[in-house]
Amino acid sequence: MPVLPGAEPFRHEGGEVGVLLCHGFTGSPQSLRPWAEFLAARGLTVSLPLLPGHGTRWQDMQLTGWQDWYAEVDRALRELLDRCEQVFVMGLSMGGALTLRLAARHGDAVSGIVLVNPANKVHDKLAVLLPVVKHVVRSAPGIASDIAKPGSEEVGYDRVPTRAAHSLREFLKLVDAELPQVTQPVLLLHSPQDHVVPPADSARVLSRISSSDVTETLLEQSYHVATLDHDADRIFQDSFEFVARLAPKAGALGKEGTATGG
């Protein structure tokens, strides 16, 4: 199937500091593309992959599960680790959960992580029925474009495949159990008004990780897809400053303003 316009993966070859960006469930790289371009313009090497089953049509997600999505970001991370001296991982929603698992599994190889409205649990009251429902009902109403900013739209599916939703639920349970293994510096930004992932998920993440260097920021003007919302510029700038603090080479590049998107 052809990829939806705007949902294409993004890659930029910059300096020795790399960033992996992970998009969310039923979403696409489009939701993080401005963030990726911001970091690329400041000299970082940036990878923003398209997760399997995403960016085409929701029916394609029925054939994928969390193992496929995680394998793709794990592959992209290993590529960056081969290419760069330091690597950071950042993610939105389910992309935040993928980020947390990469941090837990790869340890010190990941220099720091940035989480935006990270998902920790499927909160729908019917979620416990997914093991059965997935065999009877193929899809449910979509969750894309929870954005406060007028005119800003997310390229994502208008339906949620129930088989994939069940896989997501199992994945989030796995990630929750692994949170104590996360020790890296963390920047967590979340929206008090989020109609997809409640603030309780961010609180849960912060209460269970083992990191000592933790910064929590509230995104007061944004809903779930904050990377396309009113607080997007703050996310972009704060994440770059986070990287620059932990990777001096990134800070030097940013001051020089060397690099263009690609």
C-alpha positions as CSV (number, residue, x, y, z in Angstrom):
1,M,0.0,0.0,0.0
2,P,1.2,3.5,-0.8
3,V,2.2,5.6,2.2
4,L,-0.2,8.5,3.1
5,P,1.1,11.9,2.1
6,G,3.2,13.3,4.9
7,A,3.6,10.0,6.7
8,E,6.9,9.1,5.1
9,P,9.9,8.3,7.4
10,F,12.5,11.0,7.8
11,R,16.3,10.7,8.1
12,H,19.0,13.4,8.3
13,E,22.7,12.8,8.4
14,G,24.2,15.4,10.8
15,G,27.0,15.3,13.4
16,E,28.1,12.8,16.0
17,V,25.1,13.2,18.2
18,G,22.0,11.2,17.1
19,V,18.3,11.3,18.0
20,L,15.7,8.6,17.4
21,L,12.1,9.8,17.3
22,C,9.2,7.3,17.8
23,H,5.7,8.1,16.7
24,G,2.5,6.9,18.3
25,F,-0.2,4.2,17.9
26,T,-2.1,4.6,14.6
27,G,-0.1,7.8,13.9
28,S,2.8,8.4,11.6
29,P,6.1,10.3,11.3
30,Q,4.1,13.4,10.3
31,S,3.2,14.1,13.9
32,L,6.9,14.4,14.8
33,R,8.2,15.7,11.5
34,P,8.5,19.4,12.6
35,W,10.4,18.2,15.7
36,A,12.7,16.1,13.6
37,E,13.4,19.0,11.2
38,F,14.1,21.3,14.2
39,L,16.7,19.0,15.6
40,A,18.2,18.3,12.2
41,A,18.6,22.0,11.5
42,R,20.7,22.2,14.7
43,G,23.2,19.7,13.4
44,L,22.0,16.5,14.9
45,T,21.7,13.2,13.1
46,V,18.0,12.3,13.2
47,S,16.1,9.1,12.5
48,L,12.3,9.1,12.4
49,P,11.1,5.7,11.2
50,L,7.6,4.6,10.0
51,L,6.3,1.8,12.3
52,P,5.1,-1.3,10.5
53,G,1.3,-1.2,9.7
54,H,1.2,2.5,10.1
55,G,0.9,5.4,7.6
56,T,-1.1,3.4,5.0
57,R,-4.6,2.1,6.0
58,W,-5.8,0.8,9.3
59,Q,-6.4,-2.7,7.9
60,D,-2.6,-3.1,7.5
61,M,-2.2,-2.7,11.3
62,Q,-4.2,-5.9,11.8
63,L,-1.3,-7.8,10.5
64,T,1.2,-6.3,13.0
65,G,1.8,-6.2,16.7
66,W,4.1,-4.7,19.3
67,Q,6.9,-7.0,18.4
68,D,7.0,-5.5,14.9
69,W,6.8,-1.9,16.1
70,Y,9.5,-2.4,18.7
71,A,11.8,-4.3,16.3
72,E,11.7,-1.3,13.9
73,V,12.7,1.3,16.5
74,D,15.3,-1.1,17.9
75,R,16.8,-1.5,14.4
76,A,16.8,2.3,13.9
77,L,18.5,2.8,17.3
78,R,21.2,0.3,16.5
79,E,21.9,2.1,13.2
80,L,22.4,5.4,15.1
81,L,24.6,3.7,17.7
82,D,26.9,2.5,14.9
83,R,27.0,6.0,13.4
84,C,27.1,8.4,16.4
85,E,29.1,8.9,19.6
86,Q,25.9,9.7,21.6
87,V,22.3,8.8,21.0
88,F,19.1,10.1,22.5
89,V,15.6,8.6,22.1
90,M,12.4,10.6,22.1
91,G,8.7,9.6,21.7
92,L,5.1,10.6,21.7
93,S,2.3,8.5,23.3
94,M,3.0,4.8,22.4
95,G,6.3,6.2,21.0
96,G,7.1,7.2,24.6
97,A,6.5,3.6,25.7
98,L,8.8,2.4,22.9
99,T,11.4,4.9,24.1
100,L,11.2,3.6,27.6
101,R,11.7,0.0,26.5
102,L,14.7,1.0,24.4
103,A,16.1,2.8,27.4
104,A,15.5,-0.2,29.7
105,R,17.0,-2.7,27.3
106,H,20.0,-0.7,25.9
107,G,21.1,0.9,29.2
108,D,24.0,3.4,29.0
109,A,24.1,3.2,25.2
110,V,21.2,5.6,25.3
111,S,22.4,9.0,26.7
112,G,18.9,10.3,27.6
113,I,15.2,10.2,26.7
114,V,12.5,12.7,26.1
115,L,8.8,11.6,26.6
116,V,5.8,13.5,25.4
117,N,2.4,12.3,26.8
118,P,3.8,8.8,27.2
119,A,1.3,5.9,27.2
120,N,1.4,3.5,30.1
121,K,-2.0,1.8,30.0
122,V,-5.0,1.3,27.7
123,H,-7.7,3.0,29.7
124,D,-10.8,2.1,27.8
125,K,-13.2,0.2,30.1
126,L,-13.7,-2.4,27.4
127,A,-9.9,-3.1,27.1
128,V,-10.2,-6.2,29.3
129,L,-12.5,-7.7,26.6
130,L,-10.0,-7.1,23.8
131,P,-8.8,-10.7,23.8
132,V,-12.3,-11.7,22.8
133,V,-13.5,-8.6,21.0
134,K,-10.6,-8.7,18.5
135,H,-12.1,-11.8,17.0
136,V,-15.5,-10.3,16.6
137,V,-15.1,-6.6,16.0
138,R,-12.3,-5.5,13.6
139,S,-12.0,-1.9,14.6
140,A,-13.2,0.9,16.9
141,P,-13.3,4.7,16.5
142,G,-10.0,6.4,15.9
143,I,-7.9,8.5,18.4
144,A,-6.0,10.7,15.9
145,S,-5.8,14.5,16.0
146,D,-6.4,15.3,19.6
147,I,-5.0,18.8,19.1
148,A,-6.1,22.1,20.6
149,K,-4.6,24.3,17.9
150,P,-7.1,25.2,15.2
151,G,-6.1,24.0,11.7
152,S,-3.5,21.5,12.9
153,E,-4.2,18.0,11.9
154,E,-2.5,14.7,12.5
155,V,-2.0,12.1,9.7
156,G,-3.3,9.0,11.4
157,Y,-6.0,6.4,11.1
158,D,-9.7,7.1,11.7
159,R,-10.2,3.6,13.0
160,V,-8.3,1.6,15.7
161,P,-7.8,-2.1,14.7
162,T,-8.8,-4.1,17.8
163,R,-6.2,-6.8,17.2
164,A,-3.5,-4.2,17.3
165,A,-5.1,-2.5,20.3
166,H,-4.9,-5.8,22.2
167,S,-1.2,-6.1,21.2
168,L,-0.6,-2.5,22.5
169,R,-2.3,-3.4,25.8
170,E,0.1,-6.3,26.2
171,F,3.1,-4.2,25.3
172,L,2.3,-1.5,27.8
173,K,2.0,-4.1,30.6
174,L,5.5,-5.3,29.6
175,V,7.0,-1.8,29.5
176,D,5.5,-1.0,32.9
177,A,7.2,-3.9,34.5
178,E,10.5,-2.8,32.9
179,L,10.3,0.9,34.1
180,P,12.6,0.4,37.1
181,Q,15.4,-0.5,34.6
182,V,15.3,3.0,33.2
183,T,18.2,5.0,34.7
184,Q,19.0,7.6,32.0
185,P,18.3,11.3,32.3
186,V,14.6,12.0,31.5
187,L,12.7,15.0,30.2
188,L,9.0,14.3,30.4
189,L,6.5,16.8,29.0
190,H,2.8,16.2,29.3
191,S,-0.6,17.9,28.8
192,P,-3.0,18.3,31.7
193,Q,-5.8,18.2,29.1
194,D,-5.2,15.0,27.1
195,H,-8.2,13.1,25.7
196,V,-6.2,10.0,24.7
197,V,-3.6,9.5,27.5
198,P,-4.4,10.8,30.9
199,P,-1.8,12.6,33.1
200,A,-1.9,9.6,35.4
201,D,0.2,7.7,32.9
202,S,3.0,10.3,33.2
203,A,2.7,10.2,37.0
204,R,3.0,6.4,36.8
205,V,6.1,6.5,34.7
206,L,7.8,9.1,36.9
207,S,7.0,7.0,40.0
208,R,8.6,3.8,38.7
209,I,11.7,4.8,36.7
210,S,15.0,4.8,38.5
211,S,16.5,7.9,36.9
212,S,17.9,10.6,39.2
213,D,18.1,13.3,36.5
214,V,14.4,14.0,35.8
215,T,12.7,17.1,34.5
216,E,8.9,17.3,34.3
217,T,7.2,20.0,32.2
218,L,3.5,20.8,31.8
219,L,2.1,21.6,28.4
220,E,-0.8,23.8,29.5
221,Q,-1.9,24.9,26.0
222,S,-1.9,21.5,24.2
223,Y,-3.9,18.3,24.0
224,H,-2.4,14.8,23.3
225,V,-0.5,15.4,20.0
226,A,1.4,18.3,21.6
227,T,4.1,18.1,18.9
228,L,1.6,19.7,16.5
229,D,0.0,21.9,19.1
230,H,0.5,25.3,20.8
231,D,3.4,24.0,22.9
232,A,5.3,22.5,20.0
233,D,8.1,25.1,20.0
234,R,8.6,24.6,23.7
235,I,9.0,20.8,23.2
236,F,11.4,21.3,20.4
237,Q,13.6,23.9,22.2
238,D,13.5,22.1,25.6
239,S,14.5,18.8,24.0
240,F,17.4,20.3,22.2
241,E,18.6,22.1,25.3
242,F,18.3,18.7,27.1
243,V,20.5,17.1,24.5
244,A,23.0,20.0,24.5
245,R,23.4,19.8,28.3
246,L,24.3,16.1,28.1
247,A,26.2,16.1,24.8
248,P,28.5,19.1,24.5
249,K,29.1,18.5,20.8
250,A,25.4,19.0,20.2
251,G,25.5,22.4,22.0
252,A,28.4,23.5,19.8
253,L,26.6,22.5,16.7
254,G,23.5,24.3,17.7
255,K,25.4,27.6,18.3
256,E,26.9,27.3,14.8
257,G,23.5,26.6,13.2
258,T,25.2,24.2,10.8
259,A,22.9,21.7,9.0
260,T,19.9,21.5,6.9
261,G,17.0,19.1,6.7
262,G,17.3,16.1,4.4
